[in-house]
């Protein structure tokens, strides 16, 4: 196998982590909307945890992207 082909395969495998992050972000926002719809008075408390969960999940996607780019260009 050629080294450049192995780099492309490795970068593609490393980018799989972004799929899980996209699913996680969708779950976070859908559950946040459902929680606020059930109890609008708790919006301030629930929204904070929604943003924290969103930030952590997006950080995982960025880490996966950085690893994929390191594999591809290093």
HTML snippet that shows the backbone in 3Dmol.js (N, CA, C, O; Angstrom):
<script src="https://3Dmol.org/build/3Dmol-min.js"></script>
<div id="view" style="width:600px;height:400px;position:relative"></div>
<script>
const pdb = `
ATOM      1  N   UNK A   1       0.844  -1.173   0.000  1.00  0.00           N
ATOM      2  CA  UNK A   1       0.000   0.000   0.000  1.00  0.00           C
ATOM      3  C   UNK A   1       0.888   1.234   0.000  1.00  0.00           C
ATOM      4  O   UNK A   1       1.911   1.289   0.683  1.00  0.00           O
ATOM      5  N   UNK A   2       0.480   2.201  -0.766  1.00  0.00           N
ATOM      6  CA  UNK A   2       1.212   3.450  -0.865  1.00  0.00           C
ATOM      7  C   UNK A   2       1.030   4.263   0.419  1.00  0.00           C
ATOM      8  O   UNK A   2      -0.017   4.185   1.061  1.00  0.00           O
ATOM      9  N   UNK A   3       2.041   5.036   0.788  1.00  0.00           N
ATOM     10  CA  UNK A   3       1.971   5.819   2.025  1.00  0.00           C
ATOM     11  C   UNK A   3       0.900   6.901   1.944  1.00  0.00           C
ATOM     12  O   UNK A   3       0.229   7.175   2.939  1.00  0.00           O
ATOM     13  N   UNK A   4       0.731   7.512   0.791  1.00  0.00           N
ATOM     14  CA  UNK A   4      -0.300   8.548   0.678  1.00  0.00           C
ATOM     15  C   UNK A   4      -1.706   7.952   0.782  1.00  0.00           C
ATOM     16  O   UNK A   4      -2.611   8.589   1.319  1.00  0.00           O
ATOM     17  N   UNK A   5      -1.888   6.741   0.273  1.00  0.00           N
ATOM     18  CA  UNK A   5      -3.192   6.085   0.400  1.00  0.00           C
ATOM     19  C   UNK A   5      -3.485   5.763   1.859  1.00  0.00           C
ATOM     20  O   UNK A   5      -4.623   5.894   2.309  1.00  0.00           O
ATOM     21  N   UNK A   6      -2.465   5.343   2.599  1.00  0.00           N
ATOM     22  CA  UNK A   6      -2.650   5.056   4.016  1.00  0.00           C
ATOM     23  C   UNK A   6      -2.991   6.321   4.799  1.00  0.00           C
ATOM     24  O   UNK A   6      -3.766   6.271   5.755  1.00  0.00           O
ATOM     25  N   UNK A   7      -2.410   7.462   4.393  1.00  0.00           N
ATOM     26  CA  UNK A   7      -2.734   8.728   5.048  1.00  0.00           C
ATOM     27  C   UNK A   7      -4.201   9.092   4.824  1.00  0.00           C
ATOM     28  O   UNK A   7      -4.880   9.535   5.749  1.00  0.00           O
ATOM     29  N   UNK A   8      -4.688   8.905   3.599  1.00  0.00           N
ATOM     30  CA  UNK A   8      -6.089   9.221   3.306  1.00  0.00           C
ATOM     31  C   UNK A   8      -7.031   8.312   4.084  1.00  0.00           C
ATOM     32  O   UNK A   8      -8.059   8.766   4.586  1.00  0.00           O
ATOM     33  N   UNK A   9      -6.691   7.052   4.186  1.00  0.00           N
ATOM     34  CA  UNK A   9      -7.533   6.118   4.938  1.00  0.00           C
ATOM     35  C   UNK A   9      -7.509   6.478   6.426  1.00  0.00           C
ATOM     36  O   UNK A   9      -8.555   6.468   7.076  1.00  0.00           O
ATOM     37  N   UNK A  10      -6.353   6.789   6.962  1.00  0.00           N
ATOM     38  CA  UNK A  10      -6.247   7.176   8.367  1.00  0.00           C
ATOM     39  C   UNK A  10      -6.992   8.455   8.682  1.00  0.00           C
ATOM     40  O   UNK A  10      -7.634   8.562   9.727  1.00  0.00           O
ATOM     41  N   UNK A  11      -6.912   9.436   7.778  1.00  0.00           N
ATOM     42  CA  UNK A  11      -7.634  10.687   7.997  1.00  0.00           C
ATOM     43  C   UNK A  11      -9.143  10.461   7.946  1.00  0.00           C
ATOM     44  O   UNK A  11      -9.893  11.064   8.715  1.00  0.00           O
ATOM     45  N   UNK A  12      -9.578   9.605   7.053  1.00  0.00           N
ATOM     46  CA  UNK A  12     -11.007   9.290   6.993  1.00  0.00           C
ATOM     47  C   UNK A  12     -11.491   8.580   8.237  1.00  0.00           C
ATOM     48  O   UNK A  12     -12.586   8.859   8.726  1.00  0.00           O
ATOM     49  N   UNK A  13     -10.691   7.667   8.754  1.00  0.00           N
ATOM     50  CA  UNK A  13     -11.069   6.968   9.979  1.00  0.00           C
ATOM     51  C   UNK A  13     -11.069   7.912  11.181  1.00  0.00           C
ATOM     52  O   UNK A  13     -11.914   7.787  12.068  1.00  0.00           O
ATOM     53  N   UNK A  14     -10.135   8.848  11.214  1.00  0.00           N
ATOM     54  CA  UNK A  14     -10.091   9.808  12.318  1.00  0.00           C
ATOM     55  C   UNK A  14     -11.270  10.770  12.263  1.00  0.00           C
ATOM     56  O   UNK A  14     -11.712  11.264  13.300  1.00  0.00           O
ATOM     57  N   UNK A  15     -11.778  11.041  11.081  1.00  0.00           N
ATOM     58  CA  UNK A  15     -12.897  11.967  10.927  1.00  0.00           C
ATOM     59  C   UNK A  15     -14.234  11.343  11.315  1.00  0.00           C
ATOM     60  O   UNK A  15     -15.241  12.046  11.392  1.00  0.00           O
ATOM     61  N   UNK A  16     -14.258  10.045  11.558  1.00  0.00           N
ATOM     62  CA  UNK A  16     -15.506   9.379  11.958  1.00  0.00           C
ATOM     63  C   UNK A  16     -16.013   9.944  13.286  1.00  0.00           C
ATOM     64  O   UNK A  16     -17.217   9.933  13.543  1.00  0.00           O
ATOM     65  N   UNK A  17     -15.112  10.432  14.121  1.00  0.00           N
ATOM     66  CA  UNK A  17     -15.518  11.011  15.397  1.00  0.00           C
ATOM     67  C   UNK A  17     -16.447  12.199  15.245  1.00  0.00           C
ATOM     68  O   UNK A  17     -17.211  12.505  16.160  1.00  0.00           O
ATOM     69  N   UNK A  18     -16.396  12.876  14.104  1.00  0.00           N
ATOM     70  CA  UNK A  18     -17.280  14.017  13.886  1.00  0.00           C
ATOM     71  C   UNK A  18     -18.723  13.578  13.663  1.00  0.00           C
ATOM     72  O   UNK A  18     -19.642  14.362  13.903  1.00  0.00           O
ATOM     73  N   UNK A  19     -18.941  12.364  13.219  1.00  0.00           N
ATOM     74  CA  UNK A  19     -20.300  11.865  13.042  1.00  0.00           C
ATOM     75  C   UNK A  19     -20.989  11.750  14.402  1.00  0.00           C
ATOM     76  O   UNK A  19     -22.126  12.189  14.570  1.00  0.00           O
ATOM     77  N   UNK A  20     -20.301  11.166  15.353  1.00  0.00           N
ATOM     78  CA  UNK A  20     -20.860  11.042  16.692  1.00  0.00           C
ATOM     79  C   UNK A  20     -21.115  12.394  17.334  1.00  0.00           C
ATOM     80  O   UNK A  20     -22.079  12.560  18.081  1.00  0.00           O
ATOM     81  N   UNK A  21     -20.261  13.350  17.048  1.00  0.00           N
ATOM     82  CA  UNK A  21     -20.452  14.682  17.593  1.00  0.00           C
ATOM     83  C   UNK A  21     -21.702  15.343  17.015  1.00  0.00           C
ATOM     84  O   UNK A  21     -22.439  16.018  17.733  1.00  0.00           O
ATOM     85  N   UNK A  22     -21.934  15.152  15.746  1.00  0.00           N
ATOM     86  CA  UNK A  22     -23.141  15.702  15.130  1.00  0.00           C
ATOM     87  C   UNK A  22     -24.408  15.093  15.722  1.00  0.00           C
ATOM     88  O   UNK A  22     -25.391  15.796  15.957  1.00  0.00           O
ATOM     89  N   UNK A  23     -24.380  13.801  15.959  1.00  0.00           N
ATOM     90  CA  UNK A  23     -25.524  13.135  16.587  1.00  0.00           C
ATOM     91  C   UNK A  23     -25.709  13.646  18.013  1.00  0.00           C
ATOM     92  O   UNK A  23     -26.838  13.861  18.456  1.00  0.00           O
ATOM     93  N   UNK A  24     -24.610  13.838  18.729  1.00  0.00           N
ATOM     94  CA  UNK A  24     -24.690  14.336  20.101  1.00  0.00           C
ATOM     95  C   UNK A  24     -25.258  15.739  20.194  1.00  0.00           C
ATOM     96  O   UNK A  24     -26.052  16.034  21.087  1.00  0.00           O
ATOM     97  N   UNK A  25     -24.852  16.611  19.268  1.00  0.00           N
ATOM     98  CA  UNK A  25     -25.380  17.977  19.262  1.00  0.00           C
ATOM     99  C   UNK A  25     -26.879  17.962  18.978  1.00  0.00           C
ATOM    100  O   UNK A  25     -27.638  18.712  19.592  1.00  0.00           O
ATOM    101  N   UNK A  26     -27.298  17.120  18.059  1.00  0.00           N
ATOM    102  CA  UNK A  26     -28.731  17.004  17.771  1.00  0.00           C
ATOM    103  C   UNK A  26     -29.514  16.528  18.979  1.00  0.00           C
ATOM    104  O   UNK A  26     -30.607  17.026  19.249  1.00  0.00           O
ATOM    105  N   UNK A  27     -28.967  15.571  19.706  1.00  0.00           N
ATOM    106  CA  UNK A  27     -29.628  15.085  20.924  1.00  0.00           C
ATOM    107  C   UNK A  27     -29.700  16.162  21.994  1.00  0.00           C
ATOM    108  O   UNK A  27     -30.721  16.301  22.668  1.00  0.00           O
ATOM    109  N   UNK A  28     -28.645  16.912  22.154  1.00  0.00           N
ATOM    110  CA  UNK A  28     -28.627  17.957  23.179  1.00  0.00           C
ATOM    111  C   UNK A  28     -29.702  18.992  22.900  1.00  0.00           C
ATOM    112  O   UNK A  28     -30.481  19.331  23.791  1.00  0.00           O
ATOM    113  N   UNK A  29     -29.754  19.498  21.674  1.00  0.00           N
ATOM    114  CA  UNK A  29     -30.722  20.559  21.373  1.00  0.00           C
ATOM    115  C   UNK A  29     -32.155  20.036  21.341  1.00  0.00           C
ATOM    116  O   UNK A  29     -33.074  20.750  21.742  1.00  0.00           O
ATOM    117  N   UNK A  30     -32.364  18.816  20.878  1.00  0.00           N
ATOM    118  CA  UNK A  30     -33.732  18.293  20.869  1.00  0.00           C
ATOM    119  C   UNK A  30     -34.242  18.074  22.290  1.00  0.00           C
ATOM    120  O   UNK A  30     -35.406  18.350  22.580  1.00  0.00           O
ATOM    121  N   UNK A  31     -33.382  17.580  23.173  1.00  0.00           N
ATOM    122  CA  UNK A  31     -33.796  17.395  24.562  1.00  0.00           C
ATOM    123  C   UNK A  31     -33.969  18.730  25.280  1.00  0.00           C
ATOM    124  O   UNK A  31     -34.828  18.854  26.153  1.00  0.00           O
ATOM    125  N   UNK A  32     -33.169  19.719  24.924  1.00  0.00           N
ATOM    126  CA  UNK A  32     -33.334  21.044  25.518  1.00  0.00           C
ATOM    127  C   UNK A  32     -34.675  21.649  25.120  1.00  0.00           C
ATOM    128  O   UNK A  32     -35.380  22.210  25.959  1.00  0.00           O
ATOM    129  N   UNK A  33     -35.024  21.538  23.853  1.00  0.00           N
ATOM    130  CA  UNK A  33     -36.301  22.070  23.388  1.00  0.00           C
ATOM    131  C   UNK A  33     -37.468  21.334  24.037  1.00  0.00           C
ATOM    132  O   UNK A  33     -38.468  21.953  24.398  1.00  0.00           O
ATOM    133  N   UNK A  34     -37.346  20.028  24.186  1.00  0.00           N
ATOM    134  CA  UNK A  34     -38.403  19.252  24.836  1.00  0.00           C
ATOM    135  C   UNK A  34     -38.541  19.641  26.310  1.00  0.00           C
ATOM    136  O   UNK A  34     -39.657  19.743  26.820  1.00  0.00           O
ATOM    137  N   UNK A  35     -37.420  19.857  26.994  1.00  0.00           N
ATOM    138  CA  UNK A  35     -37.476  20.226  28.411  1.00  0.00           C
ATOM    139  C   UNK A  35     -38.105  21.600  28.598  1.00  0.00           C
ATOM    140  O   UNK A  35     -38.906  21.792  29.513  1.00  0.00           O
ATOM    141  N   UNK A  36     -37.757  22.551  27.748  1.00  0.00           N
ATOM    142  CA  UNK A  36     -38.336  23.890  27.858  1.00  0.00           C
ATOM    143  C   UNK A  36     -39.814  23.863  27.475  1.00  0.00           C
ATOM    144  O   UNK A  36     -40.615  24.612  28.035  1.00  0.00           O
ATOM    145  N   UNK A  37     -40.171  23.016  26.537  1.00  0.00           N
ATOM    146  CA  UNK A  37     -41.576  22.888  26.168  1.00  0.00           C
ATOM    147  C   UNK A  37     -42.416  22.313  27.298  1.00  0.00           C
ATOM    148  O   UNK A  37     -43.584  22.674  27.443  1.00  0.00           O
ATOM    149  N   UNK A  38     -41.848  21.434  28.090  1.00  0.00           N
ATOM    150  CA  UNK A  38     -42.588  20.841  29.215  1.00  0.00           C
ATOM    151  C   UNK A  38     -42.647  21.771  30.416  1.00  0.00           C
ATOM    152  O   UNK A  38     -43.659  21.826  31.115  1.00  0.00           O
ATOM    153  N   UNK A  39     -41.556  22.506  30.659  1.00  0.00           N
ATOM    154  CA  UNK A  39     -41.507  23.388  31.824  1.00  0.00           C
ATOM    155  C   UNK A  39     -40.812  24.691  31.431  1.00  0.00           C
ATOM    156  O   UNK A  39     -39.601  24.820  31.613  1.00  0.00           O
ATOM    157  N   UNK A  40     -41.556  25.652  30.899  1.00  0.00           N
ATOM    158  CA  UNK A  40     -40.928  26.907  30.447  1.00  0.00           C
ATOM    159  C   UNK A  40     -40.282  27.712  31.578  1.00  0.00           C
ATOM    160  O   UNK A  40     -39.398  28.529  31.319  1.00  0.00           O
ATOM    161  N   UNK A  41     -40.703  27.497  32.810  1.00  0.00           N
ATOM    162  CA  UNK A  41     -40.130  28.248  33.923  1.00  0.00           C
ATOM    163  C   UNK A  41     -38.681  27.828  34.209  1.00  0.00           C
ATOM    164  O   UNK A  41     -37.925  28.584  34.819  1.00  0.00           O
ATOM    165  N   UNK A  42     -38.306  26.657  33.781  1.00  0.00           N
ATOM    166  CA  UNK A  42     -36.949  26.156  34.041  1.00  0.00           C
ATOM    167  C   UNK A  42     -35.987  26.463  32.898  1.00  0.00           C
ATOM    168  O   UNK A  42     -34.905  25.880  32.823  1.00  0.00           O
ATOM    169  N   UNK A  43     -36.374  27.370  32.013  1.00  0.00           N
ATOM    170  CA  UNK A  43     -35.533  27.637  30.839  1.00  0.00           C
ATOM    171  C   UNK A  43     -34.139  28.133  31.219  1.00  0.00           C
ATOM    172  O   UNK A  43     -33.153  27.698  30.623  1.00  0.00           O
ATOM    173  N   UNK A  44     -34.039  29.014  32.176  1.00  0.00           N
ATOM    174  CA  UNK A  44     -32.737  29.583  32.548  1.00  0.00           C
ATOM    175  C   UNK A  44     -31.794  28.501  33.084  1.00  0.00           C
ATOM    176  O   UNK A  44     -30.602  28.509  32.776  1.00  0.00           O
ATOM    177  N   UNK A  45     -32.318  27.585  33.874  1.00  0.00           N
ATOM    178  CA  UNK A  45     -31.468  26.532  34.435  1.00  0.00           C
ATOM    179  C   UNK A  45     -31.068  25.507  33.385  1.00  0.00           C
ATOM    180  O   UNK A  45     -29.918  25.070  33.342  1.00  0.00           O
ATOM    181  N   UNK A  46     -32.004  25.131  32.552  1.00  0.00           N
ATOM    182  CA  UNK A  46     -31.748  24.077  31.569  1.00  0.00           C
ATOM    183  C   UNK A  46     -30.876  24.585  30.424  1.00  0.00           C
ATOM    184  O   UNK A  46     -30.061  23.841  29.877  1.00  0.00           O
ATOM    185  N   UNK A  47     -31.050  25.842  30.070  1.00  0.00           N
ATOM    186  CA  UNK A  47     -30.304  26.393  28.935  1.00  0.00           C
ATOM    187  C   UNK A  47     -28.801  26.431  29.206  1.00  0.00           C
ATOM    188  O   UNK A  47     -28.002  26.202  28.298  1.00  0.00           O
ATOM    189  N   UNK A  48     -28.420  26.714  30.427  1.00  0.00           N
ATOM    190  CA  UNK A  48     -27.002  26.731  30.786  1.00  0.00           C
ATOM    191  C   UNK A  48     -26.360  25.372  30.548  1.00  0.00           C
ATOM    192  O   UNK A  48     -25.281  25.286  29.962  1.00  0.00           O
ATOM    193  N   UNK A  49     -27.015  24.317  30.999  1.00  0.00           N
ATOM    194  CA  UNK A  49     -26.477  22.977  30.803  1.00  0.00           C
ATOM    195  C   UNK A  49     -26.489  22.577  29.330  1.00  0.00           C
ATOM    196  O   UNK A  49     -25.631  21.816  28.883  1.00  0.00           O
ATOM    197  N   UNK A  50     -27.449  23.084  28.585  1.00  0.00           N
ATOM    198  CA  UNK A  50     -27.476  22.823  27.143  1.00  0.00           C
ATOM    199  C   UNK A  50     -26.270  23.419  26.444  1.00  0.00           C
ATOM    200  O   UNK A  50     -25.660  22.772  25.593  1.00  0.00           O
ATOM    201  N   UNK A  51     -25.920  24.652  26.797  1.00  0.00           N
ATOM    202  CA  UNK A  51     -24.759  25.290  26.174  1.00  0.00           C
ATOM    203  C   UNK A  51     -23.455  24.609  26.580  1.00  0.00           C
ATOM    204  O   UNK A  51     -22.541  24.478  25.767  1.00  0.00           O
ATOM    205  N   UNK A  52     -23.371  24.180  27.829  1.00  0.00           N
ATOM    206  CA  UNK A  52     -22.160  23.473  28.271  1.00  0.00           C
ATOM    207  C   UNK A  52     -22.017  22.150  27.523  1.00  0.00           C
ATOM    208  O   UNK A  52     -20.929  21.806  27.062  1.00  0.00           O
ATOM    209  N   UNK A  53     -23.111  21.415  27.407  1.00  0.00           N
ATOM    210  CA  UNK A  53     -23.078  20.159  26.654  1.00  0.00           C
ATOM    211  C   UNK A  53     -22.733  20.366  25.197  1.00  0.00           C
ATOM    212  O   UNK A  53     -22.000  19.573  24.606  1.00  0.00           O
ATOM    213  N   UNK A  54     -23.265  21.440  24.610  1.00  0.00           N
ATOM    214  CA  UNK A  54     -22.954  21.757  23.222  1.00  0.00           C
ATOM    215  C   UNK A  54     -21.467  22.052  23.046  1.00  0.00           C
ATOM    216  O   UNK A  54     -20.847  21.579  22.093  1.00  0.00           O
ATOM    217  N   UNK A  55     -20.896  22.833  23.961  1.00  0.00           N
ATOM    218  CA  UNK A  55     -19.479  23.192  23.856  1.00  0.00           C
ATOM    219  C   UNK A  55     -18.575  21.969  23.990  1.00  0.00           C
ATOM    220  O   UNK A  55     -17.599  21.825  23.254  1.00  0.00           O
ATOM    221  N   UNK A  56     -18.903  21.099  24.926  1.00  0.00           N
ATOM    222  CA  UNK A  56     -18.077  19.898  25.120  1.00  0.00           C
ATOM    223  C   UNK A  56     -18.179  18.973  23.910  1.00  0.00           C
ATOM    224  O   UNK A  56     -17.178  18.401  23.478  1.00  0.00           O
ATOM    225  N   UNK A  57     -19.376  18.825  23.367  1.00  0.00           N
ATOM    226  CA  UNK A  57     -19.564  17.954  22.212  1.00  0.00           C
ATOM    227  C   UNK A  57     -18.862  18.513  20.974  1.00  0.00           C
ATOM    228  O   UNK A  57     -18.275  17.759  20.199  1.00  0.00           O
ATOM    229  N   UNK A  58     -18.921  19.819  20.792  1.00  0.00           N
ATOM    230  CA  UNK A  58     -18.223  20.424  19.657  1.00  0.00           C
ATOM    231  C   UNK A  58     -16.712  20.339  19.828  1.00  0.00           C
ATOM    232  O   UNK A  58     -15.986  20.245  18.838  1.00  0.00           O
ATOM    233  N   UNK A  59     -16.226  20.371  21.063  1.00  0.00           N
ATOM    234  CA  UNK A  59     -14.782  20.226  21.291  1.00  0.00           C
ATOM    235  C   UNK A  59     -14.315  18.851  20.833  1.00  0.00           C
ATOM    236  O   UNK A  59     -13.216  18.715  20.295  1.00  0.00           O
ATOM    237  N   UNK A  60     -15.139  17.835  21.041  1.00  0.00           N
ATOM    238  CA  UNK A  60     -14.783  16.493  20.580  1.00  0.00           C
ATOM    239  C   UNK A  60     -14.674  16.476  19.058  1.00  0.00           C
ATOM    240  O   UNK A  60     -13.772  15.844  18.508  1.00  0.00           O
ATOM    241  N   UNK A  61     -15.584  17.163  18.378  1.00  0.00           N
ATOM    242  CA  UNK A  61     -15.528  17.234  16.916  1.00  0.00           C
ATOM    243  C   UNK A  61     -14.269  17.957  16.454  1.00  0.00           C
ATOM    244  O   UNK A  61     -13.630  17.544  15.486  1.00  0.00           O
ATOM    245  N   UNK A  62     -13.917  19.020  17.137  1.00  0.00           N
ATOM    246  CA  UNK A  62     -12.696  19.742  16.753  1.00  0.00           C
ATOM    247  C   UNK A  62     -11.447  18.899  16.981  1.00  0.00           C
ATOM    248  O   UNK A  62     -10.513  18.948  16.180  1.00  0.00           O
ATOM    249  N   UNK A  63     -11.422  18.131  18.061  1.00  0.00           N
ATOM    250  CA  UNK A  63     -10.288  17.238  18.295  1.00  0.00           C
ATOM    251  C   UNK A  63     -10.184  16.195  17.189  1.00  0.00           C
ATOM    252  O   UNK A  63      -9.088  15.890  16.719  1.00  0.00           O
ATOM    253  N   UNK A  64     -11.327  15.649  16.773  1.00  0.00           N
ATOM    254  CA  UNK A  64     -11.323  14.659  15.693  1.00  0.00           C
ATOM    255  C   UNK A  64     -10.830  15.290  14.393  1.00  0.00           C
ATOM    256  O   UNK A  64     -10.084  14.662  13.642  1.00  0.00           O
ATOM    257  N   UNK A  65     -11.240  16.522  14.129  1.00  0.00           N
ATOM    258  CA  UNK A  65     -10.786  17.210  12.924  1.00  0.00           C
ATOM    259  C   UNK A  65      -9.280  17.473  12.968  1.00  0.00           C
ATOM    260  O   UNK A  65      -8.588  17.293  11.966  1.00  0.00           O
ATOM    261  N   UNK A  66      -8.779  17.893  14.111  1.00  0.00           N
ATOM    262  CA  UNK A  66      -7.344  18.162  14.236  1.00  0.00           C
ATOM    263  C   UNK A  66      -6.531  16.874  14.048  1.00  0.00           C
ATOM    264  O   UNK A  66      -5.496  16.881  13.382  1.00  0.00           O
ATOM    265  N   UNK A  67      -6.994  15.794  14.626  1.00  0.00           N
ATOM    266  CA  UNK A  67      -6.289  14.512  14.464  1.00  0.00           C
ATOM    267  C   UNK A  67      -6.305  14.080  13.003  1.00  0.00           C
ATOM    268  O   UNK A  67      -5.296  13.598  12.489  1.00  0.00           O
ATOM    269  N   UNK A  68      -7.442  14.249  12.332  1.00  0.00           N
ATOM    270  CA  UNK A  68      -7.527  13.888  10.921  1.00  0.00           C
ATOM    271  C   UNK A  68      -6.572  14.732  10.083  1.00  0.00           C
ATOM    272  O   UNK A  68      -5.912  14.211   9.184  1.00  0.00           O
ATOM    273  N   UNK A  69      -6.494  16.016  10.365  1.00  0.00           N
ATOM    274  CA  UNK A  69      -5.588  16.866   9.605  1.00  0.00           C
ATOM    275  C   UNK A  69      -4.119  16.576   9.922  1.00  0.00           C
ATOM    276  O   UNK A  69      -3.258  16.685   9.049  1.00  0.00           O
ATOM    277  N   UNK A  70      -3.841  16.210  11.165  1.00  0.00           N
ATOM    278  CA  UNK A  70      -2.465  15.838  11.506  1.00  0.00           C
ATOM    279  C   UNK A  70      -2.051  14.562  10.780  1.00  0.00           C
ATOM    280  O   UNK A  70      -0.925  14.459  10.293  1.00  0.00           O
ATOM    281  N   UNK A  71      -2.951  13.602  10.709  1.00  0.00           N
ATOM    282  CA  UNK A  71      -2.652  12.354   9.998  1.00  0.00           C
ATOM    283  C   UNK A  71      -2.449  12.642   8.515  1.00  0.00           C
ATOM    284  O   UNK A  71      -1.572  12.063   7.874  1.00  0.00           O
ATOM    285  N   UNK A  72      -3.260  13.535   7.982  1.00  0.00           N
ATOM    286  CA  UNK A  72      -3.210  13.806   6.549  1.00  0.00           C
ATOM    287  C   UNK A  72      -1.969  14.610   6.145  1.00  0.00           C
ATOM    288  O   UNK A  72      -1.367  14.333   5.108  1.00  0.00           O
ATOM    289  N   UNK A  73      -1.588  15.591   6.946  1.00  0.00           N
ATOM    290  CA  UNK A  73      -0.519  16.492   6.521  1.00  0.00           C
ATOM    291  C   UNK A  73       0.794  16.323   7.284  1.00  0.00           C
ATOM    292  O   UNK A  73       1.754  17.038   6.997  1.00  0.00           O
ATOM    293  N   UNK A  74       0.864  15.423   8.223  1.00  0.00           N
ATOM    294  CA  UNK A  74       2.118  15.256   8.975  1.00  0.00           C
ATOM    295  C   UNK A  74       2.946  14.117   8.417  1.00  0.00           C
ATOM    296  O   UNK A  74       4.031  13.835   8.926  1.00  0.00           O
TER     297      UNK A  74
END
`;
const viewer = $3Dmol.createViewer("view");
viewer.addModel(pdb, "pdb");
viewer.setStyle({}, {cartoon: {color: "spectrum"}});
viewer.zoomTo();
viewer.render();
</script>
